[in-house]
Each structure stands twice: as structure tokens, then as C-alpha cells.
Amino acid sequence: MAIFLTGSTGYIGAHVVAELLERHAEPLNLLVRARDAREAEQRLWRALQLHLDFPRFHDYLRSRIAVFRGDLTEAGLGLAAADYRRLVESTNSIIHVAASLNRRSERSCLNVNLRGTLEVIKVARQAQDQHGLRRISHVSTVAVAGQRQNERMEEDRAIDWERGDYDPYARTKKFCEHMIRELLPEVPRTIFRPSIVLGDSRRAETTQFDMVRAFVFLAGLPILPFRPTDQIDIVPVDFVAESIVALHQKEKPAHDIYHLSSGTASQTYQELTDTLADAQRRGRPFYAPGLESPFRWTVDRLADWRGTAVGHGASLLKVFFPYLVWNTVFDNARVVTELGRKPKPFSAYAYPLLKFSTDHRFSYPYLDWPRTAGDATG
């Protein structure tokens, strides 16, 4: 029996797949959107090469990975009837990572997050009815807490249905959690809510650059429209992936919801900018929280400079800005107790991450599929 995982070619999903492959023994059923088997394998290699060399990846592909070519937003996941039956019959647990993070597109979030999660629930329902499902783990977000200001949030009081949401992403992810609770009441479940996932504390390399671009944009400003003592809850992706896998594999986790965050140890803007200033040997920025409104206006205008580096950075900052000024942290005592360790602070790896990103012009130097291996796989 296998673990069915969605989002395996995404940033968090690839880290989860690598953690499962390297530290556990179960086979994996991976849903991959591709035109044919070769493209599916190449997409997986592109996603996992940050973690594995090709020989090891190829060995896992042949021994422990079953690729199901489909689409999360299509009926039956876009699979042929025989493949769908095979997926249901061989699935013992589910880790649902796939999501649209496009905070500007209501349509994308509705299609991928809501319709996609419903299709995953249908697989879970059939697997539960046929042979039982050990667990379903769903990767959500702390953004389900909605519009907040200057708060410390614990898991069980984060969702308030009377509170507004910042964007379609937060709104649809809140409903995804609700659907899993309501439609799979008898299946053991774990809900994971990462905060701002930024970088890997073990290495400078990354394949995800949107938030990094926003931070590079901010790091270059001499004046910041924030309160220097405000905290920003940033967590490294390796802590997120390790937490998801460890708790999914645990027989009886202590809770059914976990914040994957830095919690009350989240660093302040002052701490982060001081660290970056020292690393770059440059002056510290001046903080002017009274400039928040004109800064928002300026970012909105700069975001219209399409096709330019400044415009792209501003457009990303425009999307993330509400989460940069809410000064809200998400208690992580539950996951720290279960794992026995805390996530590394962002200041410990921020400079190498930003340097790698700028040195490589916000792109990862992907390796092509080796020709000999391609010939061998036919």
C-alpha cells in the first residue's frame, strides 16, 4: 500500500516527497500533470533535483514511485477508469499538498483549491469504503485566520467565519479545511498550517523565488514603512516538510491541527534588517510606519511597470503586503513538542538565500534529463 501525494512537483511538495523517500520505506503514488510518461518523469526530476542526484532519483522512480498522469481539477483526477481504480485500491494514506497560491486569481483558487480538494476527498472516500484509510493530511495555511492585527494565534481559535479574508487563496483554503472535516468525519486527519515559507535552513539554493523577490525589493529600500518591533512569522521549508512527514507517519499525533511556524520566536523587522545590513556591510534602513499608506500607493503604481524588475518586485510586494504588516504570529508549541526541535530563525540563513537568488537572477540552474537515462527508460 502507498501514500498518495498531490503537489509533488511544487516547492513544499517536492520537499515532502524527498523526506518520504529518504527517511521512510512506503511506495508513493504521485499525481503529475503531463502529456505523456516521459514528460511526467522529467517534471519530477526537475522538482527533485534540489534534493537527489539523478542515479538516486532514477532508482526511486523505478522502485518506489508510481506516477499517475492526471489533473487535480478534472473529474476523477483526469485519470482513465483503470488507473483511478488502481490509485484507490493501492492508497493507504493521503498527503494533499497541491494548491494554487495565486492570490490575485479567484478562478485559479476556486478551481485548484476547492474543486481539486473535492476530487482528493472523493479518492479518500472510496479508499476508506474499500479498505480503510490510515490518515489524510492536508496542507493549509495560517492565512485561514483572516484579517488580523497584533495577535498571537493558537490553532483551535484561528478560524472565525465572521472575519474577512485578505485574498482568494486564504478564503478557499479555509473552505478546504471545512470540506475535509465535514466529508471525511471518520478518517483520521491532520491539518498543517504553514506560515510564510521562505528558504531552506540547510542550504542557500532554492527553486521558489516569489517571496524572495519581495524581500530583495524591501532590502534595497533605505526607508521601510513598518514598525521595527513588529514580528514576521517566517519558517524554513525543511522544517515544514519534516513536520508534515513525521506527523503523517505517526500512529496517533496528539492534535489534528498544527501551525508550522516560528511562533512567538518570530523575529522582528529590526532583527532581520540588522542581520542583513551586517552581512552586506551596508547601513541599516530607517523605519517610518507613518508612511504605510503612501508606500502602498507607490507600490500599486510601480506594480504597473510591467516587464521591469522593479515592476515585478512591486507586484509581488503588493500581493504579500497585508501579511507583512499584520504583526501576527502563530503559536507553534504543538509541533515543537511533537518534533522535539524548533525551526531555525530566518536570520540564520537569510543572507545566503538572498545572495544565491540574486546571483542566479532568481532562477535555479536546473539539469537536463541525462541522455543515456532517457534512452534507457524508452
N, C-alpha and C positions, 0 to 999 in steps of 0.2 A: 504494500500500500504506500501511497505517495502523498506529499504535501503539494497541494495546488496553489500556485502563487501567481498573482497578477502584477503587472508593472515591472517585470524582470529587466526590461531594457531601460528603465528610468534610473534616476540618481539614487534614491533610497532603495528601490527595489533591487538594483544590482548589488548594493552592499549587503542586503539581506540574503540574496542568493549566494554570494561568496561566503558569508558567515555560515550558512547551512552546509555548503559543500565542504568547507574546510574543517568544520567542527562537529558535524553530525553525519549520520550514515544513511538517512532515508533518501529514496529517489524523489525527484522533483518533477511535477507536471507544470510546465511553463506555457502560458498563453502569450503568443507573439504575433503581432500583426505583420504579415509579409505575403508577397505574391507567390512564393514557392519555398521549398525546403532550404535551398541554398541561401536565399535572402534572409530567412529566419535565423539560420546559423550564423551568418555574418553579422546580423544585428546583435545577436547575443555576444559574439566575440568583441564587437565594438564596445558594448556595455561593460563587459567583464575584464577587459584587458588592463584596466587600472588595478585589478586585484590578482590576476592569474597570468602566467606566461602561457603561450599557445599550447605546448605539449600537455600541460596540466588541464587547461580548458578543454582540449580535444578529448582527453581521456574521460573527463566528467561527462562531456556531451555524448559519448558513446556508451558509458556505463551507468549513468545515474539520471540523466536528463531526458525527459520525454517532451518534445516540442509539439504544441497544439497550435496550428496556424489559424487564427481567428481574430475576431474584433469584439471588444468588450461591449460596444454599443449596438450590436446586432442581435436579433432573436437567436437563442441557442448559441450565443457567442460566435455566430457565423460559422459554426462547425458542421461538417457532414454528420448525419444521424449516427453513423457507426462510431465516429470519433467522439461525439458527445457522450454516447453510452460508455465508451472506454474511459473517458475522463471521470464520469460519475462513479463507475464501478471501481476505479483504482484510487480514488481520492479518499484519504483518511482524515485530513485536516486542511484548512484553507487559511492562507495569509493574503488578504486583499490590500494591496499597496497602490494599485493604479488609480490615478486621479488626474483631472485637469486642474492645473494651478493657474489657469488663465483668468485672473481676477477681473479682467475687462470684458469678458465674454460670457454673458448669461447663457447663451445657447451651448457653448462648449461645456460649461459646468453642468448644465441640465443633462446633456447627452451622456457625457462620460461619468460624471459623479452619481447622478440619480439613476439613469437607465442602466448604466454599467453595473452599479451595485445591485440593482434588482436582478440582473442576469446572474450575478455571482450568488445571490441568495437562492435563486432557483436551483443552481447546481448543489448548493448546500442542502436544500430541502430534499432533493432527490437522493443525495448520498445518505442523509440522515434516515430517510424512509427505507432505503435498501439495506444498509449495513451499519448505520450509526456513524456519526461524525464526532471525532475526538474533540475538536475545537475549531472555532472560526476566530481569527484575529483580524481586526480592521484598523488600518492606519488612518486616523482622522487628523485633527489639528487643534491647537489651542484657540484658534480663531473662532471656534464654535461658541466661545464665551461672549461673542458680540462686542458691542461698543462699551469699552471700559476706560477708567481713568484712575490712576494712582491706587491700584488694588493688588492684593495678594490672593490668588485664586486657588482653591482646592478642587479636586476632581469632581466631587459629588454636587457641588453647587455652581459649577461653571455655566451650565445651560439654563438660560432664562428665556422662555418663549415670548415674553413680553418685551424683550430688549431688541433693539435694532442691530443689524449686521453691517459690517463695513463693505462687503462685496459679495458677488455671487458665489465665490469659492467657499467662503465661510458659511453662507446660508445653505448651500447644497450639502456640505459635509455634515452640518447639524442634522439635516433630514436623513442622511445616510445612516448615522448612528441610530436614529429613531427607527428606521426600517429594520435594521438588524435586530434590535431589541423586540420589536413587535412581531416580526415574521418568523423569527427563529428563537422563540422563548425557551425551548427545552435544550438548545445546543449550548454547551459551554462557550463563552465568548470572552474576548479580551479587546478592549478599545484602547488604542495608543494615540496620544495627542502630542506630537512634537511641537516645540516652539519654533523659533527661527533656526532652521537647519543650515549651517554655514561652515563648510570646510570639514576636513578630516584631521583630527588632532595628531595622527601618526605620520602624516606626510603633507608636503606642500601641494602636491598635484591634486587637481580636481577636474571634473568634467561638467560641473554646473557653475554657471557664471553670472546669472541674473542678479542675485543679491550681492555678489562680489562687485559687479559693476556699480551698483548703487553705493556701496561703501567706498569704493575708489573715488567716485564722484564727490562724496561727502569729505573724504580725507584730503582732497585737494582744496577745500574751501578754507579761507582764513577766518571766516565767521560762521558759527553754527547756531541755528535757531532753536536750540534745545536748552533745557536746564542741565547743567553739568552733573548734578546729583541724581538725575533720572536713571533708572536701571533699564537695560535692554536684555531680554532673555534669549540668548544665543546658545545653541547646543551643537556639538560636533556630530557629524553623520555616523561616525564609528560607534559612538555611544548609543545613538538611536537604533542602529541595526543590531548591535549586540543585545540591547534590551528587548527588542521585538522577538528575536530568535530565542533568547533564554527563557522568556516568559511564555512564548508559544509552546515551547518544548516541555515546560514544567508541568507536572501532573496536575497540581492544584495551586495556581497562583493565589495569593492572598486577596486580591481585588480584581474587579473586572474593568476598571478604568485606570490608566496610568498617564500622568504627564511626563513626557520625555523632554526634560527642560533643565535649565540651570537653577531654577527656583530662586530661593532667597539669596543664593550666592551669585546671582546675576550681577554682572559688573556695571558700573556707571559709565556714562559717556566720558567723564573726566579720566577714569582709569584707562579706558581704551585709547583715547587720543594721546594721553601721556605716554603710553607704551609705544604707539606708532611713531610719535614725534621723536622719542629716544632712539628707536630703531632706524629711523630715516635721517636722524641728525638734523632736524628742522624744528622751527618754532611751533609752539602749541597754539591751537586755534583760540579765538575769543568767542565766548558764549553770550548770545543775546536772545534769550527766549521771547522777548517782546517783538522780535522780527518774524515770528512764526507765520503770521498772516501774509505779509509781503513776500516772504520766502516761498510760501505755497503758490502765490500768484506768479512769481518769477519762474518757478519750476513748471507750472502749467504752460507758460509762454515758451520756455525752452523746449518743452516736450514736442512742440510743433515743428522744431528744426529737424525734420526727418532726413535720414540719410547721413547725419553727422554723429560723431562720437558724443558730443555734448547733448544732442537731442535724444540719443538712445539712453544715455545715463539719466537724463532728466525724466524721460518717460517711465523708466523703471522706478525711479525715486518717487514719482507721482503715485504709482500703484502701492508702494510699500509704506508711504509716509504715515498713514494712520497708525501703523504698528510701531513706528519709530517714536511716536510722541505719547503713546497711551500709558507709559510708565507702569505697566502691569506685569507681574511675574507670576509664574505658575508652580505651585508647590510640588517638589519632586521627591518628597520624603518616601513615598511608596516605592518608587523604582530604585532609589538609592539603597533602601533597606533590603530589597529583594536581590539586587546585584552585588551589594557589598562594596560599591565604589561610587564616586561622584564623577560627573563629566569634567574634563579639563576646561579651565576658563578660556574664553576666546582670546584673551591677550597672550596666552602661551603659544599660540600658533597663528595669530592673525597676520603678522608681518610676512612670514614665509608664504602664506596663502596669497596675499595681495601681490607680493613680488612675482610669484610664479604666474599669476593671472595676467599681470601687466607685461611681463617679459615675453609671454606667449600670445599676447594680443587677444586675451580672453578666448582661447581655443586650446583644445587638448591635442597633442601630437599623436593621433591615432595611427596604429599599424594596420597595414592591409592584411587580408587573409593570405597566408603563405601559399604559393602556387602548388607546391608538392602536396600539401594537405588538401587543397581544393581538388586536385586530381584524384586523390585517394578516396575522397568522400563521394565522388561521382555525382 
